[in-house]
């Protein structure tokens, strides 16, 4: 098996297809719960022998989803212990998704722990943070000066006070922010993110994102953005913030995409502004 020529991705697909009984293949009611019961996945198969495990490990751990605070048993600290106990695993992780369920004030994310985890993942390219209810970030150490983390893609979904998290990043090729609520004093929160170099910014305003845009405008980050994507800016407050952002970064933009269908009529000037400058 150590000399196998088939890539692990193809072997994983073959195992998945063979493990699901024929009677299940045509069953439209088959969902992920059934599949987890009947499917012998690549991870289980890799336990057959050490050689197979070595071959399969880069594929198995390439993308990891960690569900935190759902039952209280899985925490960032526990995930860090796992990485420390299995150093070969961290070398293979390219994409990490952290999903937080109902974090309470006592369960707020320890930024030092999160930074340590990211520092362990030397080959990490994509990071996604998603929060369901509760508050994720409440404070940050005043004297903390973290080593900047460089990532290709960062996705922040429904986070509050994202700026303490951005403080630990150095270079980000693309940042996606979907909804954002800030509870702290914005100038104080953004004071330590001036070192961040951001190339592409994508903002989706399903709910309020004004606090994020107001914060970004107070930093030097706007001087590094050359690509901008704005979607679902449907309120006067959102559009006013978007207009300020465009006025700051517009002359330097190489690429821009704005969902004009959601713009209120009184802010059609935003769309006209982009057409004039980029057509």
C-alpha positions as CSV (number, residue, x, y, z in Angstrom):
1,X,0.0,0.0,0.0
2,X,2.9,2.4,0.6
3,X,3.7,2.2,-3.1
4,X,0.1,2.8,-4.2
5,X,-0.3,5.1,-7.2
6,X,-3.9,6.1,-6.7
7,X,-4.3,9.4,-5.0
8,X,-6.1,9.3,-1.5
9,X,-8.9,11.5,-2.9
10,X,-9.8,8.9,-5.5
11,X,-9.5,6.0,-3.0
12,X,-11.8,7.9,-0.6
13,X,-14.4,8.3,-3.3
14,X,-14.2,4.5,-4.2
15,X,-14.5,3.5,-0.5
16,X,-17.5,5.8,-0.1
17,X,-19.3,4.3,-3.1
18,X,-18.6,0.7,-2.2
19,X,-19.6,1.1,1.4
20,X,-23.1,2.4,0.8
21,X,-25.3,-0.7,0.1
22,X,-26.9,-0.9,-3.4
23,X,-30.4,-0.8,-1.9
24,X,-29.5,2.6,-0.4
25,X,-28.1,4.2,-3.6
26,X,-31.6,4.7,-5.1
27,X,-33.2,5.7,-1.8
28,X,-34.0,9.4,-2.0
29,X,-34.5,9.5,1.8
30,X,-30.8,8.7,2.4
31,X,-29.4,11.7,4.4
32,X,-26.2,12.4,6.2
33,X,-27.3,10.4,9.3
34,X,-27.8,7.3,7.2
35,X,-24.5,7.8,5.4
36,X,-22.6,8.0,8.7
37,X,-24.1,4.7,9.7
38,X,-23.5,2.7,6.5
39,X,-20.3,4.4,5.2
40,X,-16.9,3.0,5.9
41,X,-14.9,6.2,5.4
42,X,-11.2,6.7,4.6
43,X,-10.4,7.5,8.2
44,X,-11.8,4.2,9.5
45,X,-10.0,2.3,6.7
46,X,-6.7,4.0,7.5
47,X,-6.6,2.2,10.8
48,X,-6.0,-1.1,9.1
49,X,-2.2,-0.7,9.0
50,X,0.4,1.9,9.7
51,X,1.5,2.2,6.0
52,X,-2.1,2.9,4.9
53,X,-2.4,5.5,7.7
54,X,0.7,7.3,6.5
55,X,-0.6,7.4,3.0
56,X,-4.1,8.6,3.9
57,X,-3.3,11.1,6.6
58,X,-2.6,14.1,4.3
59,X,-6.0,13.7,2.8
60,X,-7.9,12.9,6.0
61,X,-6.7,16.0,7.8
62,X,-6.5,18.4,4.9
63,X,-9.8,20.1,6.0
64,X,-11.1,20.0,9.6
65,X,-14.4,21.2,11.1
66,X,-14.4,21.7,14.9
67,X,-17.7,22.2,16.6
68,X,-17.2,24.1,19.9
69,X,-19.3,24.6,23.0
70,X,-22.2,22.6,21.5
71,X,-22.1,20.1,24.4
72,X,-19.3,21.6,26.5
73,X,-16.9,18.6,25.8
74,X,-15.0,20.1,22.9
75,X,-13.1,23.4,23.5
76,X,-10.3,25.3,21.8
77,X,-8.0,24.0,24.7
78,X,-9.0,20.4,23.9
79,X,-8.3,20.9,20.2
80,X,-4.9,22.4,21.0
81,X,-4.1,19.4,23.2
82,X,-5.0,17.2,20.2
83,X,-2.6,19.1,18.0
84,X,0.2,18.9,20.5
85,X,-0.3,15.2,21.0
86,X,-0.3,14.6,17.2
87,X,2.2,17.0,15.7
88,X,2.2,15.2,12.3
89,X,-1.5,16.1,11.9
90,X,-1.0,19.8,12.1
91,X,1.4,19.7,9.2
92,X,-1.4,18.5,6.9
93,X,-4.2,20.9,7.8
94,X,-4.9,23.4,5.0
95,X,-8.4,24.5,5.9
96,X,-9.8,24.9,9.4
97,X,-13.4,25.7,10.3
98,X,-14.3,26.6,13.9
99,X,-18.0,26.7,14.6
100,X,-19.1,28.1,18.0
101,X,-22.5,27.3,19.4
102,X,-24.1,29.6,22.1
103,X,-20.9,30.8,23.7
104,X,-21.5,32.4,27.0
105,X,-19.4,35.1,28.6
106,X,-17.6,32.5,30.7
107,X,-16.9,30.6,27.4
108,X,-15.5,33.5,25.4
109,X,-12.7,32.6,23.1
110,X,-9.2,32.9,24.7
111,X,-7.3,34.8,22.0
112,X,-4.0,33.5,23.2
113,X,-5.2,29.9,22.7
114,X,-6.5,30.7,19.3
115,X,-3.3,32.3,18.3
116,X,-1.3,29.3,19.6
117,X,-3.4,27.0,17.5
118,X,-3.0,29.0,14.3
119,X,0.8,29.2,15.0
120,X,0.9,25.4,15.1
121,X,-0.7,25.2,11.7
122,X,2.2,26.3,9.5
123,X,0.6,25.2,6.3
124,X,-2.9,26.6,7.0
125,X,-4.4,28.5,4.0
126,X,-8.1,28.9,4.8
127,X,-9.7,29.8,8.2
128,X,-13.5,30.1,8.9
129,X,-15.0,31.3,12.1
130,X,-18.8,31.0,12.6
131,X,-20.8,31.9,15.7
132,X,-24.4,30.9,16.5
133,X,-25.9,33.1,19.2
134,X,-24.0,34.4,22.2
135,X,-20.8,36.6,22.3
136,X,-17.5,35.2,21.0
137,X,-14.9,37.9,21.8
138,X,-15.2,40.1,24.9
139,X,-11.8,41.4,25.6
140,X,-8.1,41.2,24.5
141,X,-4.9,41.4,26.5
142,X,-3.7,45.0,26.6
143,X,0.0,44.2,26.4
144,X,-0.4,41.2,24.0
145,X,1.6,41.5,20.8
146,X,1.0,38.3,18.8
147,X,3.1,37.1,15.9
148,X,1.2,38.0,12.7
149,X,-0.4,35.0,11.0
150,X,-0.5,34.9,7.2
151,X,-3.5,33.3,5.5
152,X,-4.9,33.2,2.0
153,X,-8.6,33.2,3.0
154,X,-10.4,34.2,6.2
155,X,-14.2,33.9,6.6
156,X,-15.9,35.6,9.6
157,X,-19.6,34.7,9.8
158,X,-21.8,36.5,12.4
159,X,-19.0,37.4,14.7
160,X,-19.1,40.2,17.2
161,X,-16.1,42.4,17.7
162,X,-14.0,40.8,15.0
163,X,-11.2,43.3,15.5
164,X,-9.5,41.5,18.5
165,X,-9.3,38.5,16.1
166,X,-7.9,40.6,13.2
167,X,-5.2,41.8,15.6
168,X,-3.4,38.5,15.3
169,X,-3.4,38.4,11.5
170,X,-0.6,39.8,9.3
171,X,-1.3,39.3,5.6
172,X,-4.7,38.1,4.3
173,X,-5.3,37.7,0.6
174,X,-9.1,37.6,1.1
175,X,-11.3,38.5,4.1
176,X,-15.0,37.7,4.0
177,X,-17.2,39.4,6.7
178,X,-20.8,38.3,6.9
179,X,-22.7,40.4,9.5
180,X,-20.9,42.0,12.4
181,X,-21.8,43.6,15.7
182,X,-19.4,45.6,17.8
183,X,-20.1,46.1,21.5
184,X,-16.9,48.0,22.4
185,X,-15.5,51.4,21.7
186,X,-14.5,51.1,18.0
187,X,-11.4,53.4,18.0
188,X,-9.9,51.3,20.9
189,X,-10.7,48.0,19.2
190,X,-9.0,48.9,15.9
191,X,-6.0,50.6,17.4
192,X,-3.9,47.4,17.2
193,X,-4.7,46.2,13.7
194,X,-2.8,48.8,11.6
195,X,-0.2,46.1,10.7
196,X,-2.8,44.1,8.8
197,X,-2.4,44.0,5.1
198,X,-5.6,43.0,3.3
199,X,-5.8,42.6,-0.5
200,X,-9.5,41.6,-1.0
201,X,-12.5,42.5,1.2
202,X,-15.9,40.9,0.8
203,X,-18.7,42.2,3.0
204,X,-22.2,40.7,3.1
205,X,-24.8,42.7,5.1
206,X,-27.5,40.2,5.8
207,X,-27.7,42.2,9.1
208,X,-25.7,45.1,10.5
209,X,-22.1,45.5,9.3
210,X,-21.8,49.2,9.8
211,X,-19.6,48.9,12.9
212,X,-17.1,46.8,10.9
213,X,-16.9,49.3,8.1
214,X,-16.6,52.2,10.5
215,X,-13.7,50.4,12.2
216,X,-11.9,49.5,9.0
217,X,-12.1,53.2,7.9
218,X,-10.1,54.1,11.1
219,X,-7.2,51.9,10.1
220,X,-4.5,51.8,7.5
221,X,-6.0,48.6,6.2
222,X,-7.9,50.6,3.6
223,X,-4.6,51.5,1.9
224,X,-3.9,47.9,1.0
225,X,-7.2,46.8,-0.4
226,X,-7.3,46.4,-4.2
227,X,-10.5,44.2,-4.5
228,X,-13.9,44.9,-3.0
229,X,-17.2,43.0,-3.0
230,X,-20.4,44.4,-1.4
231,X,-23.6,42.4,-1.1
232,X,-27.1,43.1,0.5
233,X,-26.4,46.7,1.4
234,X,-30.1,47.5,1.7
235,X,-30.4,50.1,4.4
236,X,-29.5,53.8,4.5
237,X,-26.9,53.3,7.2
238,X,-25.2,50.4,5.4
239,X,-25.1,52.4,2.1
240,X,-23.7,55.5,3.8
241,X,-20.8,53.4,5.3
242,X,-20.2,51.7,1.9
243,X,-20.0,55.1,0.2
244,X,-17.4,56.3,2.7
245,X,-15.4,53.1,2.1
246,X,-15.6,53.5,-1.7
247,X,-14.4,57.1,-1.4
248,X,-11.3,55.9,0.5
249,X,-10.4,52.8,-1.5
250,X,-12.0,53.5,-4.9
251,X,-9.0,55.1,-6.7
252,X,-6.8,52.0,-5.9
253,X,-9.2,49.3,-6.7
254,X,-8.4,46.8,-9.4
255,X,-11.6,44.8,-9.0
256,X,-15.0,45.7,-7.6
257,X,-18.4,43.9,-7.4
258,X,-21.5,45.5,-5.9
259,X,-25.0,43.9,-5.7
260,X,-26.9,46.9,-7.0
261,X,-30.3,45.2,-6.8
262,X,-30.5,45.7,-3.0
263,X,-29.4,49.4,-3.0
264,X,-32.1,51.9,-2.0
265,X,-32.9,54.3,-4.9
266,X,-31.5,57.2,-3.0
267,X,-28.1,55.5,-3.0
268,X,-28.0,54.6,-6.7
269,X,-25.0,57.0,-6.8
270,X,-22.9,54.2,-5.3
271,X,-23.5,52.1,-8.4
272,X,-23.0,55.1,-10.7
273,X,-19.8,55.9,-8.9
274,X,-18.4,52.5,-9.7
275,X,-19.5,52.5,-13.3
276,X,-17.9,55.9,-13.9
277,X,-14.6,54.8,-12.3
278,X,-14.3,51.2,-13.6
279,X,-16.0,51.1,-17.0
